[in-house]
Amino acid sequence: MNPGTKTRPRFISPQHWLAGLKSIGTDKRGVSAIEFAMVLPFMLILLIFMEEASGTLDHNRKVSRIANSVADLVAQGQTVTPADLKAMMHIGGKILDPYPDTNLETIVASVTFDKKGNPAVDWSYSSKGGSSWPKGSKPPIELPDAVAKPLTSIVVTQANLKYAPPFAGIFTDYFARDSLIDLSDTFYLRPRLTDTVKCPDC
């Protein structure tokens, strides 16, 4: 091409435009990658939700087992001591394993009903140490009518766990990292070998 020669601008014909549009519409390269990129966030959210839900349900089941196991151990005795109860409380850590039991509190108590069926605490013991429910007071929990029989006694165990979800605080400040879910369960058992399980030193 000579330097002084003028070139005519090239125009793309409508046929070329239509052919280009058709090729874009029929080109399937990269479709899978685009679809995967669109679906990936929803898959991650679903996976995290399933992990949180299964973890919470698993901890809730373990809390129920702790309450049941401690109540069953105490109900098999006639007289217990604080040392006995302290040893029984270690079962909570074994059941929760491999999860930590730092936020677990287990309370066990003997409750007796008078002639009118009114409950009163005989003694109580907490895994955190000492008596949790004052002696002679009404239990701070609602007891079902089925166990409130006059002139009888029951062993009550309540397990409380503050569960911290592993993914808390990742997506929002509202559900902060230190957010805790309160899990609790209570079991009632009749003494097996005596009318009332005693704990003189509790």
Secondary structure as UniProt FT lines:
FT   TURN            3..4
FT   HELIX           14..26
FT   TURN            29..30
FT   HELIX           31..75
FT   HELIX           82..96
FT   TURN            97..98
FT   TURN            102..103
FT   STRAND          104..113
FT   TURN            115..116
FT   STRAND          119..126
FT   TURN            127..128
FT   TURN            135..136
FT   TURN            145..147
FT   TURN            150..151
FT   STRAND          153..163
FT   TURN            166..169
FT   TURN            177..178
FT   STRAND          181..189
FT   TURN            200..201
//
